[in-house]
Amino acid sequence: MYRSSLAAIAMTAALLSPMAHAEGEKSLRVHWNKSSETDLATVVIGDYQESPESNYLIGATYGYQYSDTLFTLPLEMTANVGVQWFDEQGYQENGYGLTAFIKAHYRWELPWTDKQVRLGLGEGLSYVSRIPMSEVRDFAKKDGAESEKLMNYLEWTIDLPLRQFEPLHGLFDGGAIEEASVGFLVWHRSSVFGLFSETGGGVNFMGFSFEAQF
């Protein structure tokens, strides 16, 4: 638990430092994700195996872009805070969650086209009021081990910006929303090989999102 507290303090400092002096684009993302048995190594290519609990989450995330680059690399950097509601499908009482993380974004132009997708990778912390049942089961398989409410958080996204499609230009002209995207999102909690708990373990929630940038 001592190591978890140090990680929480370090992450909070990292988040507050850029936001204290940055001015940039803001975003609001809403998403729906369902628990999965898929390993993180294959989840990024769309592999999906439904968990027995079939529990899911609904979340919203506020983001603030504080840099256009990361050490001169073409990576847009954002600081983010998110909230979640977990539907436990009757296995236990529903719960709530909070995430805080820094995220790198890369705009990749698709080969042989003039269209782009936006790839994102976030790293931070996740706190839940009640550990999701699919995560409880994953840890219990390891000699009855238990997870923790505070864990490492990782988010992986692939978004399709909508403004690049000419028929949709009218949705953004003169409005507060500068850009909107639809995407695929992986919401991942883990102990980082035992850093946040007594053993390794975690859970993936996979689903879809809509993000507005303003």
C-alpha positions as CSV (number, residue, x, y, z in Angstrom):
1,M,0.0,0.0,0.0
2,Y,3.0,2.3,0.7
3,R,4.1,1.9,-2.9
4,S,0.6,2.6,-4.2
5,S,0.5,5.9,-2.2
6,L,3.8,7.0,-3.6
7,A,2.6,6.3,-7.1
8,A,-0.6,8.2,-6.4
9,I,1.4,11.3,-5.2
10,A,3.7,11.2,-8.2
11,M,0.8,10.9,-10.7
12,T,-1.1,13.7,-9.1
13,A,2.0,16.0,-9.3
14,A,2.5,15.1,-12.9
15,L,-1.1,15.9,-13.7
16,L,-1.3,19.2,-11.8
17,S,2.0,20.6,-13.1
18,P,1.1,21.0,-16.8
19,M,-2.4,22.1,-16.0
20,A,-1.2,24.9,-13.8
21,H,0.3,26.8,-16.7
22,A,-1.1,25.3,-19.9
23,E,-3.6,26.7,-22.4
24,G,-4.9,24.4,-25.0
25,E,-7.7,22.4,-26.5
26,K,-10.3,20.8,-24.2
27,S,-12.2,17.6,-24.8
28,L,-15.1,15.7,-23.4
29,R,-15.4,11.9,-24.1
30,V,-18.3,9.6,-23.2
31,H,-17.8,5.8,-23.5
32,W,-19.4,2.4,-22.9
33,N,-17.2,-0.6,-22.3
34,K,-17.9,-4.3,-21.5
35,S,-15.6,-6.6,-19.5
36,S,-13.4,-8.9,-21.4
37,E,-11.2,-11.9,-20.8
38,T,-8.9,-10.9,-23.6
39,D,-5.2,-10.3,-22.8
40,L,-4.0,-6.7,-23.2
41,A,-1.4,-8.0,-25.7
42,T,-4.1,-9.0,-28.2
43,V,-6.9,-6.6,-27.2
44,V,-5.3,-3.8,-29.3
45,I,-6.0,-5.8,-32.5
46,G,-9.7,-6.2,-31.7
47,D,-9.6,-9.6,-30.1
48,Y,-12.6,-9.9,-27.7
49,Q,-13.7,-12.7,-25.3
50,E,-16.7,-11.9,-23.2
51,S,-16.3,-12.4,-19.4
52,P,-18.7,-14.7,-17.6
53,E,-20.1,-11.8,-15.6
54,S,-20.8,-9.7,-18.7
55,N,-20.5,-6.5,-16.5
56,Y,-20.0,-3.2,-18.1
57,L,-19.2,0.5,-17.4
58,I,-20.4,3.9,-18.6
59,G,-17.8,6.7,-18.3
60,A,-17.0,10.3,-19.1
61,T,-13.6,11.9,-19.4
62,Y,-12.5,15.6,-19.4
63,G,-9.2,16.2,-21.2
64,Y,-6.8,19.3,-21.4
65,Q,-4.1,19.4,-24.1
66,Y,-1.0,20.9,-22.6
67,S,1.5,20.3,-25.4
68,D,1.7,19.6,-29.1
69,T,4.8,17.5,-28.7
70,L,6.6,15.1,-26.4
71,F,10.4,15.7,-26.4
72,T,10.1,17.0,-30.0
73,L,8.1,13.9,-31.1
74,P,4.8,14.6,-32.9
75,L,2.7,13.4,-29.9
76,E,-0.1,15.6,-28.6
77,M,-0.2,15.4,-24.8
78,T,-3.3,15.7,-22.6
79,A,-4.0,15.6,-18.9
80,N,-7.3,13.8,-18.1
81,V,-9.8,13.1,-15.4
82,G,-12.6,10.5,-15.8
83,V,-15.5,9.1,-13.9
84,Q,-17.2,5.7,-14.3
85,W,-20.3,3.8,-13.3
86,F,-20.1,0.0,-13.1
87,D,-23.1,-2.2,-13.7
88,E,-22.3,-5.5,-12.0
89,Q,-25.2,-7.5,-13.5
90,G,-26.5,-8.5,-10.1
91,Y,-23.3,-10.3,-9.0
92,Q,-22.7,-7.5,-6.4
93,E,-23.7,-3.9,-5.8
94,N,-22.9,-1.5,-8.6
95,G,-19.9,0.8,-8.1
96,Y,-18.3,4.0,-9.2
97,G,-14.8,4.9,-10.3
98,L,-12.3,7.7,-10.9
99,T,-9.3,7.9,-13.2
100,A,-6.5,10.4,-13.6
101,F,-4.0,10.0,-16.4
102,I,-1.7,11.5,-18.9
103,K,-2.3,10.5,-22.5
104,A,-0.2,10.7,-25.8
105,H,-2.0,11.0,-29.1
106,Y,-0.6,10.4,-32.6
107,R,-2.3,11.3,-35.8
108,W,-1.7,8.6,-38.4
109,E,-2.5,9.1,-42.1
110,L,-4.0,6.0,-43.6
111,P,-2.0,4.6,-46.6
112,W,-3.2,5.6,-50.0
113,T,-5.7,8.1,-48.6
114,D,-5.9,11.6,-47.3
115,K,-7.8,10.5,-44.1
116,Q,-6.4,10.2,-40.6
117,V,-7.0,8.2,-37.5
118,R,-5.9,9.3,-34.0
119,L,-4.1,6.8,-31.8
120,G,-4.0,7.3,-28.1
121,L,-2.2,5.7,-25.1
122,G,-2.9,6.9,-21.6
123,E,-1.2,6.0,-18.3
124,G,-2.3,6.9,-14.8
125,L,-4.3,5.7,-11.8
126,S,-7.8,4.2,-11.2
127,Y,-9.8,4.2,-8.0
128,V,-13.1,2.3,-7.6
129,S,-15.6,2.3,-4.8
130,R,-16.1,-1.4,-5.4
131,I,-13.7,-3.7,-7.3
132,P,-15.4,-5.0,-10.4
133,M,-16.6,-8.6,-10.2
134,S,-14.6,-9.7,-13.2
135,E,-11.4,-8.3,-11.6
136,V,-12.2,-10.0,-8.3
137,R,-12.5,-13.4,-10.1
138,D,-9.2,-12.8,-12.0
139,F,-7.3,-12.3,-8.8
140,A,-9.1,-15.1,-6.9
141,K,-7.7,-17.6,-9.5
142,K,-4.2,-16.8,-8.1
143,D,-4.4,-18.7,-4.8
144,G,-7.2,-16.6,-3.5
145,A,-5.4,-13.3,-4.0
146,E,-7.3,-10.0,-3.7
147,S,-7.1,-6.8,-5.8
148,E,-7.1,-3.3,-4.5
149,K,-9.3,-0.3,-5.0
150,L,-6.4,1.9,-6.2
151,M,-4.7,0.4,-9.2
152,N,-2.6,1.4,-12.3
153,Y,-4.7,2.6,-15.2
154,L,-4.0,2.2,-18.9
155,E,-6.2,3.5,-21.8
156,W,-5.8,2.6,-25.5
157,T,-7.9,4.3,-28.1
158,I,-8.2,4.6,-31.9
159,D,-10.4,7.5,-33.1
160,L,-11.8,8.5,-36.4
161,P,-12.1,12.4,-36.6
162,L,-15.3,13.4,-38.3
163,R,-14.4,16.9,-39.5
164,Q,-12.2,15.4,-42.3
165,F,-15.3,14.2,-44.1
166,E,-16.7,17.1,-46.3
167,P,-20.4,16.3,-45.8
168,L,-20.0,16.8,-42.1
169,H,-18.3,20.2,-42.2
170,G,-21.5,22.0,-41.5
171,L,-21.7,20.4,-38.1
172,F,-18.7,22.4,-36.9
173,D,-19.0,25.8,-38.7
174,G,-19.6,28.5,-36.2
175,G,-20.2,26.1,-33.3
176,A,-18.4,25.6,-30.0
177,I,-17.2,22.1,-31.0
178,E,-14.0,22.2,-33.1
179,E,-13.8,18.5,-33.8
180,A,-15.7,15.3,-32.9
181,S,-14.5,11.7,-33.1
182,V,-16.0,8.2,-32.8
183,G,-13.7,5.5,-31.6
184,F,-12.7,2.2,-29.9
185,L,-11.5,2.3,-26.3
186,V,-9.8,-0.2,-24.0
187,W,-10.1,0.6,-20.3
188,H,-7.6,-1.4,-18.3
189,R,-6.8,-1.7,-14.6
190,S,-3.9,-3.8,-13.4
191,S,-1.5,-4.2,-10.4
192,V,1.6,-3.8,-12.7
193,F,3.0,-7.3,-11.7
194,G,2.2,-6.8,-8.0
195,L,3.2,-3.1,-7.5
196,F,-0.3,-2.2,-6.4
197,S,-1.4,-5.5,-4.8
198,E,0.1,-8.8,-3.5
199,T,0.2,-10.3,-7.0
200,G,-0.2,-9.6,-10.7
201,G,-3.7,-9.3,-12.2
202,G,-6.1,-6.9,-13.8
203,V,-9.2,-6.4,-16.0
204,N,-10.0,-5.1,-19.5
205,F,-13.2,-3.3,-20.5
206,M,-13.6,-2.9,-24.3
207,G,-16.0,-0.6,-26.0
208,F,-16.9,2.5,-28.0
209,S,-16.6,6.2,-27.4
210,F,-17.6,9.6,-28.7
211,E,-15.4,12.6,-28.1
212,A,-16.0,16.3,-28.7
213,Q,-13.1,18.8,-28.7
214,F,-13.7,22.5,-28.1
